[in-house]
Each structure stands twice: as structure tokens, then as C-alpha cells.
């Protein structure tokens, strides 16, 4: 119980208010995040295509993929961070297993938290400052050969691939 209370305090005081993750409950659920193309180019040269919702606003970031029961294999959510900073996510209220992909400012993958456990309150840390975080279906990164060091593009850069 003390550990749970300490975690709740740490999350409440966290400088990062992201979701599916750590942040306050959203206040506006009527808006739908913007959708963009995203590509991951593996070090072997394979290009993997996704359609991602962009969680730009605090409410979009606080909600993330919480409460979703379906996520198509080629879809996900991107959490841009400006300026880049260390990120911490959790799976509270998230019934899906997710791969959480931490993306450096140079758009290379810094780390992948594979198969994050649904509903877990355990923090999942980036380990270094990141410019974005990508959430995709659990196990999808491994299935597609996506790994640390691969290059990620979204928006206009992804459309060119």
C-alpha cells in the first residue's frame, strides 16, 4: 500500500504529463487527434508503414490509448515532445498490450519497451531524452524487425517513403 501511494505521488509530481501513461484524466474527450503517416526504416533497409494519431494537446496525451480495446496492426499513437526530455509511461486503464518505442531527437529509436503489460502501474522509462514516443500493438515491433537504431519519420517525411 505504501508503494502504491508513493507511486501515485511520484506520478502526480512527474514533469511529464503523458498518457496511456502518467497524467491527469482528460477533460475533453470530444476531439479526435490528428492522423499522419509514419514510417520506420530498419537498419536492414525494410520500410514499415503505420497510420498514427498524433497526441499533441495535454488532453490527447493524458488519454493516449487508454480504454481502447482494438488497435489495428498498422496503426498507433505518436506523442511528440518539444523540447526533448526523458519520458515515463504506464499502462493504467490500457487494456491492450503495447510496444512503447522511444525516439531520439535525430529520429532514431533509443529503446523499445516490448509487450507492456495492460493495466500496469509500473513506470516505463525512456532512459534518455526523447523527441517522441510511439505506441503500437504489443509484439508488433519484433514481428516487423523494428529495433533500436532504426529510423522513424512522420508527417511529410513519412509520406516521401
C-alpha positions, 0 to 999 in steps of 0.5 A, a space after each residue: 500500500 505504501 508503494 502504491 501511494 508513493 507511486 501515485 505521488 511520484 506520478 502526480 509530481 512527474 514533469 511529464 504529463 503523458 498518457 496511456 501513461 502518467 497524467 491527469 484524466 482528460 477533460 475533453 474527450 470530444 476531439 479526435 487527434 490528428 492522423 499522419 503517416 509514419 514510417 520506420 526504416 530498419 537498419 536492414 533497409 525494410 520500410 514499415 508503414 503505420 497510420 498514427 494519431 498524433 497526441 499533441 494537446 495535454 488532453 490527447 496525451 493524458 488519454 493516449 490509448 487508454 480504454 481502447 480495446 482494438 488497435 489495428 496492426 498498422 496503426 498507433 499513437 505518436 506523442 511528440 515532445 518539444 523540447 526533448 526530455 526523458 519520458 515515463 509511461 504506464 499502462 493504467 486503464 490500457 487494456 491492450 498490450 503495447 510496444 512503447 518505442 522511444 525516439 531520439 531527437 535525430 529520429 532514431 529509436 533509443 529503446 523499445 519497451 516490448 509487450 507492456 503489460 495492460 493495466 500496469 502501474 509500473 513506470 516505463 522509462 525512456 532512459 534518455 531524452 526523447 523527441 517522441 514516443 510511439 505506441 503500437 500493438 504489443 509484439 508488433 515491433 519484433 514481428 516487423 524487425 523494428 529495433 533500436 537504431 532504426 529510423 522513424 519519420 512522420 508527417 511529410 517525411 513519412 509520406 516521401 517513403 
